[in-house]
Amino acid sequence: MSSVKRRRLCLKKRQADISCKLKEELCNSTNKTSNGGDDSSIMELNRDVMMSSHDLSYCGLMNTGNTCYINSVIQVLRFCPGFLDRITTSIPLKIPEVTDNDTLVTMELTKLLSSMRASEMTSNVEIKKPTDFVDKIQESYTLFQDKRQHDTQEFLHCLLGALQRA
C-alpha cells in the first residue's frame, strides 16, 4: 500500500474516531438536558449533523508553485456557512463576451468550487489543480503576476473586492 493511501486511511480513521467521540458527548449532553424545548431540538439537529459529517470527503488543492496563499483562502471561504451555496448558485459559469476582470475571476472561482463540490460528492475524491483560477488571478491583478509568495491577507482582500464588484 502506498504511503499516500496509508495517510488517507489514517486520516479517515482519525476523523471517524473524533466524530464518534463528538457523537457520544453530544448524546450524553442531550440526555442531561432536562428542560426540553428548544435546547433538545437543537441538540437533536446537531447530533444529526455530527452523525452525517464523518461520511464527507474533502477535496484538496494542489500547490502549483507559491500558490499556498491562494489555496488557503479558497479552502477557508469554501467552508464559510452559505458562501459555497451562494457563489455556486448566483454566479453563472459562463457569460458571453465578458471582459471585466472581477467577473472573470469570480466565474473561475465558481468553476473551481463547483468542481471541488462535485468531487466531494463521489467516493473517489481527487486533489484539484487550480491552474485556471490562478492564471486568471495572475492575468487580472498585477500584484500577483510575479508568481512569488504573497500575503494571504492581501489576496483575501483582493478576492473579496472582486466578488463584491462582480
C-alpha positions in Angstrom: 0.0 0.0 0.0 1.4 3.4 -0.9 2.2 6.0 1.7 -0.5 8.3 0.3 -3.2 5.6 0.7 -1.9 4.8 4.3 -2.1 8.5 5.2 -5.6 8.8 3.8 -6.7 5.7 5.7 -5.1 7.1 8.9 -6.8 10.5 8.4 -10.2 8.9 7.8 -9.8 6.7 10.9 -8.9 9.7 13.0 -11.8 11.7 11.6 -14.1 8.8 12.4 -12.7 8.4 15.9 -13.2 12.2 16.6 -16.7 12.0 15.1 -17.6 9.1 17.4 -16.3 10.9 20.4 -18.3 14.0 19.5 -21.4 12.0 18.9 -21.1 10.4 22.4 -20.6 13.8 24.0 -23.5 15.2 22.1 -25.7 12.2 23.1 -24.7 12.5 26.7 -25.4 16.2 26.9 -28.7 15.7 25.2 -29.7 13.1 27.8 -28.7 15.5 30.6 -30.9 18.3 29.2 -33.9 18.4 31.5 -35.8 21.5 30.3 -36.6 20.1 26.8 -38.0 22.7 24.4 -35.6 24.5 22.1 -32.5 23.0 23.7 -33.4 19.4 22.9 -34.4 20.1 19.4 -31.2 22.0 18.7 -29.2 19.1 20.2 -31.1 16.6 18.0 -30.3 18.7 14.9 -26.6 19.0 16.0 -26.5 15.2 16.6 -27.9 14.5 13.1 -25.3 16.8 11.6 -22.5 15.2 13.5 -23.6 11.7 12.5 -23.7 12.5 8.8 -20.5 14.7 8.8 -18.0 11.9 9.2 -19.1 10.4 5.9 -18.0 13.5 4.0 -14.8 13.6 2.0 -12.9 16.8 1.4 -11.3 17.9 -1.9 -7.8 19.3 -1.6 -6.0 21.8 -3.8 -2.5 21.3 -5.3 0.1 23.9 -4.7 1.2 24.9 -8.2 4.3 26.9 -7.2 3.9 29.6 -4.5 0.1 29.4 -4.5 -0.4 28.1 -1.0 -1.8 31.6 0.0 -4.4 31.3 -2.7 -5.3 27.7 -1.8 -5.7 28.5 1.9 -8.1 31.4 1.2 -10.2 29.2 -1.1 -10.3 26.4 1.5 -11.4 28.8 4.2 -14.0 30.5 2.1 -15.2 27.1 0.9 -16.3 26.2 4.4 -17.9 29.6 5.4 -21.6 29.0 6.0 -23.6 29.9 2.9 -20.6 31.1 0.9 -20.4 28.0 -1.4 -24.1 27.8 -1.9 -24.4 31.5 -2.7 -21.5 31.7 -5.1 -22.3 28.4 -7.0 -26.0 29.4 -7.4 -25.8 33.1 -8.1 -22.8 33.3 -10.5 -23.2 31.7 -14.0 -20.2 29.6 -15.1 -20.1 31.3 -18.5 -21.3 34.7 -19.7 -20.7 35.6 -23.3 -18.3 38.5 -24.1 -17.4 39.3 -20.5 -14.1 41.2 -20.3 -14.4 42.6 -16.7 -11.5 41.1 -14.7 -13.6 40.8 -11.5 -16.4 38.9 -13.2 -13.9 36.6 -15.0 -12.1 35.9 -11.7 -15.5 35.2 -10.0 -16.5 32.8 -12.7 -13.2 30.9 -12.4 -13.7 30.7 -8.7 -17.2 29.4 -9.2 -16.0 26.7 -11.6 -13.3 25.6 -9.2 -15.6 25.5 -6.2 -18.3 23.6 -8.2 -15.6 21.1 -9.3 -14.5 20.6 -5.7 -18.1 20.1 -4.6 -18.7 17.6 -7.4 -15.6 15.7 -6.4 -16.6 15.6 -2.8 -20.0 14.0 -3.7 -18.2 11.0 -5.2 -16.4 8.2 -3.4 -13.2 9.0 -5.3 -12.2 12.4 -4.1 -9.3 13.9 -6.0 -6.9 16.8 -5.4 -7.8 19.7 -7.8 -5.2 21.7 -9.6 -6.5 25.3 -9.5 -4.5 26.3 -12.6 -7.2 28.2 -14.5 -8.2 30.2 -11.4 -4.5 31.0 -10.5 -3.9 32.0 -14.1 -6.9 34.3 -14.1 -5.8 35.9 -10.8 -2.3 36.5 -12.2 -3.6 37.9 -15.5 -6.1 40.2 -13.8 -4.2 41.7 -10.9 -0.6 43.0 -11.3 0.2 42.4 -7.6 0.1 38.6 -8.2 1.7 38.4 -11.6 5.2 37.6 -10.4 4.4 34.0 -9.1 6.2 34.8 -5.8 4.9 34.1 -2.3 2.3 36.7 -1.2 0.5 37.5 2.0 -2.8 35.7 2.4 -4.5 38.8 3.7 -3.6 40.7 0.6 -5.1 38.0 -1.6 -8.2 37.7 0.5 -8.7 41.5 0.3 -8.3 41.4 -3.4 -10.6 38.4 -3.9 -13.4 39.7 -1.7 -13.2 43.1 -3.5 -13.5 41.3 -6.9 -16.5 39.3 -5.6 -18.2 42.4 -4.4 -17.6 44.3 -7.6 -18.6 41.4 -9.9 
